[in-house]
């Protein structure tokens, strides 16, 4: 929602002119509004990754808006429960314990610079060492170290007979799986598979690490997307565990395939095209409608009967004979696959009567090795996250890039970086100071500079929009520049994931800002993008703030003289950004 519309709505509600307001939980933060009743339309919420029950803290925060202390006699809270809610879950929501307080403090380059610039009586290193996050990490280390020791002890106790032979057998299996995966990428392309996507076709489905086995295709649809090729969704009837029924409509990521010996259900589940790992030659006759449980049960029986008749080996489409793929590399890989499968089938350890026990012991050993690796990595990460270590690493980066001098005082680049608070100060300072050495950004227009800088205030990576050639090249060069700096920091042991760092500079606002700076109307921009208008306005406002900070940074004493052209671009950019409803004054002022 546009900020001015949001303010109008809040004012009308506070005056009692709006009686019912549909809001998110952020409305419950810090606003004194005359709400006498709070109604939860569901006791579950989507938190960005999972659809889960609301926590006790969230319930108290939102329910607390029903009635104002000292003004209203009472407040009414209504929770609409649209699915089974156990007494324990309800009690935990309404009267549960408070969530543990975990520090979200993160050390940044800006913070290190500001600590050295503030001339505090306390040593910056000591100040960081006494932080709450550092204390929590120190408290975790003993338990994490104990987990490493326990994992080592379990692994030492796990003895596997004929270890070399079973490892050889296991390695053959890994080679076979790797070769199948490489072939799958070439065989299971949309243009190759779509002609075989008829209703009733048996498909093998795997989502992430969850193997749903063979299911039956009911339908497939193409969903057009403005920023990429159409998304192909296959609706497949798969056999699921009985407890998956509660998640079909609420949290599909929690559904579980039918286990051995279980009584399950058959449900039609949508999967993306990349979940298909095999296509069968078999097509089953499916009922005209699968809405009734009887029809789905009948289809489940047909799948079970197919497994029984085929002795659990469902025949797959042959890439060459059926799908007519004339790729010589594929033919060579298929021959290699046949050879490896023959070697595995006739491996000498398979002739041992206790093969199953040896194989099970080896699998247990691999599992314990993975647990030890995970425990060791958790211990290492927590130990490395001790803030004094990260402080020294970031300080080393700042010194090596000439932000701090040999006496730990701010150099010119450090003073420039301190002026930038609305974006990544280190990245933008490096960009400013390297213009003469980096011809990739020499000939950018004012509009292109606006589009490029929008990546610094986008907040997160989103779907890649359609960009013209100039913006595409600009974005490619900028990503390369970000990657270079991210890798430099990672090489200095700064706790940073380079690819995630690059992805944090999203390009979803580039064309929007380019159009805005070119004089496009708000209505035209909003019509041609899926991004909400309020989000667009917030981005433009943050960008204008960043532009003003960059102008100030360029005018720091002894700043690079080659920045004058950039300064002129930024001054024009600031004026072109400040227009229309994006900068309408607040009604609260």
C-alpha positions in Angstrom: 0.0 0.0 0.0 1.2 3.5 -0.8 2.5 5.3 2.4 -0.1 8.1 2.1 -3.0 5.6 1.7 -1.7 3.7 4.7 -1.7 6.9 6.8 -5.2 7.8 5.6 -6.4 4.3 6.6 -4.8 4.6 10.0 -6.3 8.0 10.7 -9.8 7.0 9.6 -9.6 3.9 11.8 -8.3 6.0 14.8 -11.4 8.3 14.3 -13.8 5.4 14.3 -14.8 6.0 10.6 -13.4 2.6 9.6 -15.0 -0.1 11.6 -13.1 -3.3 10.4 -9.5 -3.4 9.4 -7.7 -6.3 7.8 -4.0 -6.1 8.9 -0.8 -8.1 9.3 0.8 -8.5 12.7 3.0 -5.4 12.2 0.0 -3.3 12.9 0.2 -4.5 16.5 3.6 -2.8 16.9 3.6 0.5 18.6 0.4 2.1 17.4 -2.3 3.1 19.9 -5.4 2.3 17.9 -9.0 2.0 19.2 -9.5 -1.7 18.5 -11.9 -3.4 20.9 -11.9 -6.8 19.2 -9.1 -8.8 17.5 -10.1 -11.6 15.2 -7.6 -14.2 14.1 -8.8 -15.7 10.8 -6.4 -18.6 11.4 -4.2 -19.9 14.2 -1.5 -20.7 11.6 0.8 -18.3 9.7 3.2 -18.5 6.9 6.6 -17.3 8.1 8.4 -17.2 4.7 9.3 -20.9 4.6 6.7 -22.9 6.6 3.0 -22.7 7.5 3.1 -23.1 11.3 1.1 -22.4 14.4 1.5 -18.9 15.8 3.8 -18.6 18.8 2.7 -17.5 22.2 4.7 -14.2 21.8 2.9 -13.5 18.5 -0.5 -14.3 20.0 0.1 -12.0 23.0 1.4 -9.2 20.8 -1.6 -9.2 18.5 -4.3 -10.1 21.0 -3.0 -7.4 23.3 -4.5 -4.8 20.8 -8.0 -5.8 21.9 -8.9 -2.9 24.2 -6.7 -0.1 25.5 -5.5 -0.1 29.1 -7.1 2.7 31.1 -9.6 3.4 28.3 -11.6 0.3 27.6 -13.2 -2.0 30.2 -12.4 -5.1 28.2 -11.1 -6.5 24.9 -12.5 -9.4 23.0 -10.2 -11.9 21.1 -11.7 -14.4 18.7 -9.6 -17.2 17.1 -11.2 -18.9 14.1 -9.9 -22.5 14.2 -10.4 -24.0 10.7 -8.6 -27.3 11.4 -8.0 -29.7 14.2 -6.3 -28.0 17.1 -5.1 -30.1 20.0 -5.4 -29.0 23.6 -1.6 -28.9 24.1 -1.1 -26.6 21.0 -3.9 -24.3 22.1 -2.5 -24.1 25.6 1.0 -23.4 24.2 -0.3 -20.6 22.0 -2.4 -18.9 24.7 -0.3 -19.6 27.8 3.0 -20.8 26.5 6.5 -19.8 27.7 8.2 -16.8 26.2 10.6 -17.6 23.4 14.3 -17.5 24.3 16.0 -14.2 23.8 18.7 -14.7 21.2 21.0 -11.9 20.1 20.7 -10.8 16.5 23.7 -8.6 16.7 25.9 -8.8 13.6 29.2 -7.2 13.2 29.5 -5.0 10.0 32.2 -2.9 8.4 30.3 0.2 9.2 30.3 -0.7 12.9 34.0 -1.3 12.9 34.6 2.1 11.2 32.3 3.9 13.6 33.9 2.3 16.7 37.3 3.6 15.6 35.9 7.0 14.6 34.0 7.6 17.9 37.1 7.8 20.1 35.5 5.9 22.9 37.4 5.5 26.2 36.8 1.7 26.0 38.9 -0.2 23.5 36.7 -1.2 20.5 37.9 -4.8 20.7 36.9 -5.0 24.4 33.5 -3.5 23.6 32.8 -6.2 21.0 34.1 -8.9 23.4 31.6 -7.9 26.1 28.6 -8.1 23.7 25.6 -10.3 24.5 26.1 -12.4 21.3 29.7 -13.1 22.2 28.5 -14.3 25.7 25.9 -16.6 24.1 28.4 -18.1 21.7 30.8 -18.8 24.5 28.0 -20.6 26.4 27.3 -22.8 23.4 30.9 -24.0 22.9 31.1 -26.6 25.7 27.9 -28.4 24.5 28.9 -28.3 20.9 32.4 -29.7 21.7 30.7 -32.5 23.7 28.6 -33.3 20.6 31.8 -33.6 18.5 33.3 -35.9 21.1 30.2 -38.1 21.3 30.0 -38.4 17.5 33.7 -39.4 17.4 33.1 -42.1 20.1 30.1 -43.5 18.2 32.0 -43.6 15.0 34.9 -45.5 16.6 32.6 -48.1 18.0 31.0 -48.7 14.6 32.9 -51.6 13.1 32.2 -52.7 9.5 33.6 -56.1 8.3 35.0 -56.3 4.8 35.2 -52.5 4.7 37.3 -52.1 1.5 34.9 -54.4 -0.4 31.7 -52.7 0.8 33.3 -49.3 0.1 34.1 -50.4 -3.5 30.4 -51.5 -3.9 29.2 -48.2 -2.4 31.5 -46.2 -4.8 30.0 -48.0 -7.8 26.5 -47.0 -6.6 27.7 -43.4 -6.3 29.1 -43.5 -9.9 25.8 -45.0 -11.2 23.7 -42.3 -9.4 26.0 -39.5 -10.7 25.8 -40.8 -14.2 22.0 -41.1 -14.0 21.8 -37.6 -12.7 23.9 -36.3 -15.6 21.8 -38.2 -18.1 18.6 -37.0 -16.5 19.5 -33.4 -17.0 19.9 -34.0 -20.8 16.9 -36.4 -21.1 14.3 -34.7 -18.9 14.1 -31.4 -20.8 10.6 -29.8 -21.3 10.7 -30.1 -25.1 11.5 -33.8 -24.8 9.1 -34.8 -22.0 6.0 -32.6 -22.6 4.8 -34.7 -25.6 4.6 -37.7 -23.2 2.6 -35.9 -20.5 -0.7 -37.5 -21.2 -3.2 -38.2 -18.3 -2.5 -41.6 -16.8 1.2 -41.6 -17.6 3.3 -42.9 -14.6 5.9 -40.4 -13.4 8.5 -40.9 -10.7 8.6 -37.8 -8.4 11.3 -36.6 -6.1 11.1 -33.2 -4.3 14.5 -32.2 -2.8 15.5 -35.4 -0.8 11.9 -36.7 -0.5 11.2 -39.6 -2.9 7.5 -40.0 -3.6 8.1 -42.9 -5.9 5.8 -43.6 -8.9 2.6 -41.6 -9.3 0.1 -41.0 -12.0 -0.2 -37.8 -14.0 -3.6 -36.2 -13.8 -2.9 -33.0 -15.7 -0.2 -30.4 -16.4 -0.4 -26.7 -16.8 1.9 -23.9 -18.0 1.9 -20.8 -15.8 3.1 -17.7 -17.8 5.7 -15.5 -16.0 6.7 -12.0 -17.1 10.3 -12.4 -16.0 11.1 -15.9 -17.2 9.9 -18.8 -19.3 6.6 -20.4 -18.3 6.5 -22.5 -15.2 5.3 -26.1 -15.9 3.2 -27.6 -13.0 2.4 -31.4 -13.1 -0.5 -32.6 -11.0 0.3 -36.1 -10.0 -1.7 -38.6 -7.9 0.8 -40.0 -5.4 0.6 -42.3 -2.4 1.0 -40.5 0.9 1.1 -41.4 4.6 -2.1 -41.0 6.5 -0.8 -38.1 8.5 -0.1 -36.1 5.3 -3.8 -35.4 5.0 -3.7 -32.5 7.4 -1.0 -30.7 5.4 -2.4 -31.0 1.9 -4.1 -27.6 2.1 -2.0 -25.9 4.8 1.7 -26.8 4.4 2.3 -29.0 1.4 6.1 -29.1 2.1 5.3 -31.4 5.1 3.6 -34.2 3.2 5.3 -37.6 3.4 5.3 -40.5 1.0 3.8 -43.8 2.0 6.2 -45.9 4.1 6.6 -49.6 3.8 3.8 -51.5 5.5 1.8 -48.3 6.1 -1.9 -47.7 5.2 -2.0 -44.5 3.3 -4.0 -42.3 1.0 -3.9 -41.2 -2.6 -3.9 -37.4 -3.2 -3.4 -35.2 -6.3 -0.4 -33.0 -5.5 1.1 -30.2 -7.7 4.8 -30.5 -8.4 7.1 -28.3 -10.5 8.5 -29.9 -13.7 12.0 -30.4 -12.1 10.5 -32.8 -9.6 10.1 -35.4 -12.4 13.0 -37.9 -12.2 11.7 -40.6 -14.5 8.9 -41.2 -17.1 7.4 -44.6 -17.5 6.1 -46.3 -20.7 3.0 -47.3 -18.7 -0.2 -45.3 -18.8 -3.1 -46.2 -16.5 -6.8 -45.5 -17.0 -7.8 -42.8 -14.5 -11.4 -41.9 -13.4 -13.0 -38.8 -15.0 -13.0 -37.1 -11.6 -10.7 -37.7 -8.6 -12.7 -35.5 -6.2 -14.2 -38.5 -4.4 -12.1 -40.6 -2.0 -13.5 -43.7 -3.8 -12.0 -42.7 -7.1 -8.6 -41.9 -5.5 -8.6 -45.2 -3.7 -9.4 -47.0 -7.0 -6.4 -45.3 -8.6 -4.2 -46.2 -5.6 -5.2 -49.9 -6.1 -4.3 -49.6 -9.8 -0.8 -48.2 -8.9 -0.3 -51.1 -6.3 -1.4 -53.7 -8.9 1.1 -52.2 -11.4 3.9 -52.6 -8.9 2.9 -56.1 -8.2 2.7 -57.1 -11.9 6.1 -55.5 -12.7 7.8 -56.9 -9.6 8.4 -53.4 -8.4 10.4 -52.5 -11.5 8.5 -49.9 -13.5 9.7 -49.7 -17.1 10.9 -46.3 -18.2 10.9 -44.5 -21.5 14.1 -45.3 -23.5 15.8 -42.0 -24.4 16.8 -43.3 -27.8 14.1 -45.7 -28.9 11.1 -43.9 -27.4 12.1 -40.3 -27.0 14.2 -40.2 -30.2 17.2 -38.3 -28.6 20.1 -38.8 -31.0 22.8 -37.5 -28.7 26.1 -39.4 -29.1 27.3 -38.4 -25.6 24.0 -39.8 -24.2 24.6 -43.1 -26.1 28.1 -43.3 -24.6 26.8 -42.6 -21.1 24.1 -45.3 -21.4 26.7 -47.8 -22.4 28.8 -46.8 -19.4 25.8 -47.0 -17.2 25.0 -50.6 -18.3 28.6 -51.5 -17.6 28.6 -50.1 -14.1 25.3 -51.7 -13.2 26.7 -55.0 -14.4 29.8 -54.6 -12.2 27.6 -53.7 -9.2 25.2 -56.6 -9.7 28.1 -59.1 -9.9 30.3 -57.6 -7.3 32.0 -60.3 -5.2 30.6 -59.0 -1.9 27.1 -59.6 -3.2 27.8 -63.4 -3.0 28.4 -63.2 0.8 25.4 -64.6 2.9 25.8 -61.7 5.4 25.8 -59.0 2.6 22.6 -57.3 4.0 24.2 -57.0 7.5 27.4 -55.6 6.1 25.6 -53.1 3.9 23.5 -52.0 6.8 26.6 -51.5 9.0 28.3 -49.5 6.3 25.2 -47.3 5.9 25.2 -46.7 9.7 28.9 -45.8 9.5 28.3 -43.3 6.7 25.4 -41.8 8.8 27.7 -41.4 11.8 30.4 -39.8 9.6 27.9 -37.3 8.4 26.8 -36.5 12.0 30.5 -36.0 13.0 31.0 -33.7 10.1 27.9 -31.7 10.9 28.9 -31.5 14.6 32.4 -30.4 13.8 31.2 -27.8 11.4 28.7 -26.4 13.9 31.5 -26.2 16.5 33.9 -24.5 14.0 31.3 -22.0 12.9 30.3 -21.0 16.4 34.0 -20.7 17.4 34.8 -18.6 14.3 31.7 -16.4 15.1 33.4 -15.2 18.2 33.1 -11.5 17.6 36.7 -10.7 18.5 37.8 -13.1 15.7 35.4 -11.5 13.2 36.4 -8.0 14.5 40.0 -8.7 13.7 39.2 -10.1 10.2 37.1 -7.1 9.3 39.7 -4.7 10.7 42.3 -6.5 8.5 40.1 -6.0 5.5 39.6 -2.3 6.3 43.4 -1.8 6.8 44.3 -3.6 3.6 41.9 -1.5 1.6 43.2 1.8 3.2 40.1 2.6 5.3 42.3 2.7 8.5 45.8 3.8 8.8 48.7 2.2 10.7 47.5 3.9 13.9 43.9 2.7 13.6 42.6 6.1 12.6 40.2 6.7 9.7 41.9 7.4 6.4 40.2 9.3 3.6 38.3 6.2 2.3 37.1 5.6 5.9 35.7 9.1 6.1 34.0 8.6 2.7 32.5 5.3 3.9 31.2 6.9 7.1 28.9 9.2 5.1 27.1 6.2 3.6 24.4 4.7 5.8 21.6 3.6 3.5 23.7 1.1 1.5 26.8 -1.1 1.7 29.3 1.6 2.6 32.4 -0.6 1.8 31.1 -1.6 -1.6 29.9 1.9 -2.6 33.2 3.5 -1.5 35.2 1.0 -3.5 32.9 1.8 -6.5 33.5 5.5 -6.1 37.3 5.2 -5.6 37.8 2.8 -8.5 36.0 4.7 -11.3 39.2 5.6 -13.1 40.4 2.0 -12.9 37.0 0.5 -13.8 35.9 1.5 -17.3 32.8 -0.6 -17.0 31.0 2.3 -15.3 32.5 5.1 -17.3 29.7 5.9 -19.8 26.6 5.2 -17.6 23.7 7.6 -18.0 21.9 9.2 -15.1 19.1 6.7 -15.5 21.5 3.8 -15.5 23.2 5.0 -12.4 19.8 5.2 -10.7 19.0 1.6 -11.8 22.4 0.4 -10.6 22.1 2.0 -7.2 18.6 0.5 -6.8 20.4 -2.8 -6.3 21.9 -1.5 -3.1 18.5 -0.7 -1.5 16.4 -3.5 -2.9 16.8 -5.4 0.4 16.7 -8.9 -1.1 17.0 -10.8 -4.4 13.8 -11.3 -6.3 12.7 -12.5 -9.8 14.9 -11.1 -12.5 12.9 -8.6 -14.6 13.3 -8.0 -18.3 16.1 -5.6 -18.8 17.2 -3.7 -21.9 20.8 -4.3 -23.2 22.3 -1.4 -21.3 20.8 -2.4 -18.0 21.7 -6.0 -18.6 25.3 -5.1 -19.2 25.3 -2.7 -16.2 23.9 -5.4 -13.9 26.4 -8.0 -15.1 29.3 -5.6 -14.5 28.0 -4.7 -11.1 27.6 -8.3 -10.0 31.2 -9.0 -11.1 32.3 -6.0 -9.0 30.3 -7.3 -5.9 31.6 -10.8 -6.4 35.2 -9.6 -6.4 34.8 -7.7 -3.2 32.9 -10.5 -1.5 35.6 -13.0 -2.5 38.3 -10.6 -1.1 36.5 -10.5 2.2 36.0 -14.2 2.3 39.7 -14.8 1.6 40.5 -12.6 4.7 38.3 -15.0 6.8 35.4 -12.7 7.1 32.2 -14.7 7.8 30.5 -14.1 4.5 28.9 -16.4 1.9 30.0 -14.9 -1.4 27.1 -16.0 -3.6 24.5 -14.9 -1.0 26.3 -11.6 -0.7 26.1 -11.1 -4.5 22.4 -12.2 -4.5 21.6 -9.7 -1.8 21.9 -6.9 -4.4 18.7 -7.8 -6.2 17.9 -6.4 -9.7 14.1 -6.4 -9.3 13.9 -2.6 -9.1 16.3 -1.8 -11.9 13.8 -1.3 -14.7 11.3 0.4 -12.4 13.8 3.0 -11.3 15.1 3.4 -14.8 11.5 4.1 -16.0 10.9 6.4 -13.0 14.0 8.5 -13.7 13.0 8.6 -17.4 9.7 10.3 -16.4 7.3 7.4 -16.6 4.0 7.8 -14.7 3.3 5.9 -11.5 0.3 4.2 -12.9 2.2 2.9 -15.9 5.0 1.5 -13.7 2.6 -0.2 -11.3 0.6 -1.7 -14.1 3.7 -3.3 -15.7 5.2 -4.9 -12.6 4.0 -7.5 -10.0 5.7 -5.5 -7.2 3.3 -3.6 -4.8 3.2 0.2 -5.2 4.1 0.7 -1.5 7.2 -1.4 -1.9 8.2 0.7 -5.0 7.7 4.0 -3.2 9.8 2.8 -0.2 12.6 1.7 -2.6 12.6 5.1 -4.4 12.7 6.9 -1.0 15.6 4.8 0.2 17.4 5.3 -3.1 17.0 9.1 -2.9 18.4 9.0 0.6 21.4 7.0 -0.6 22.0 9.4 -3.5 22.2 12.3 -1.0 24.6 10.4 1.1 26.8 9.6 -1.9 26.9 13.3 -2.9 28.1 14.1 0.7 30.7 11.3 0.5 32.1 12.6 -2.8 32.6 16.0 -1.2 34.7 14.7 1.6 38.2 16.4 1.7 40.8 14.6 -0.5 38.1 12.4 -2.1 39.0 11.2 -5.7 38.9 14.1 -8.2 37.4 11.9 -10.9 34.1 11.7 -9.0 32.9 15.1 -10.2 31.1 13.6 -13.2 29.4 11.1 -10.9 28.4 13.9 -8.6 26.7 15.7 -11.5 24.8 12.5 -12.4 23.8 12.1 -8.7 22.5 15.6 -8.4 20.3 15.2 -11.5 19.3 11.8 -10.3 18.2 13.2 -6.9 15.9 15.7 -8.6 14.4 13.2 -11.0 13.6 10.8 -8.1 11.8 13.4 -6.0 8.4 13.7 -7.8 4.8 12.6 -7.8 3.2 10.6 -5.0 6.5 8.9 -3.9 7.4 12.0 -2.0 4.0 13.2 -0.8 4.4 14.7 2.7 3.3 12.6 5.6 -0.2 13.4 7.0 1.2 13.0 10.6 3.5 16.0 10.2 
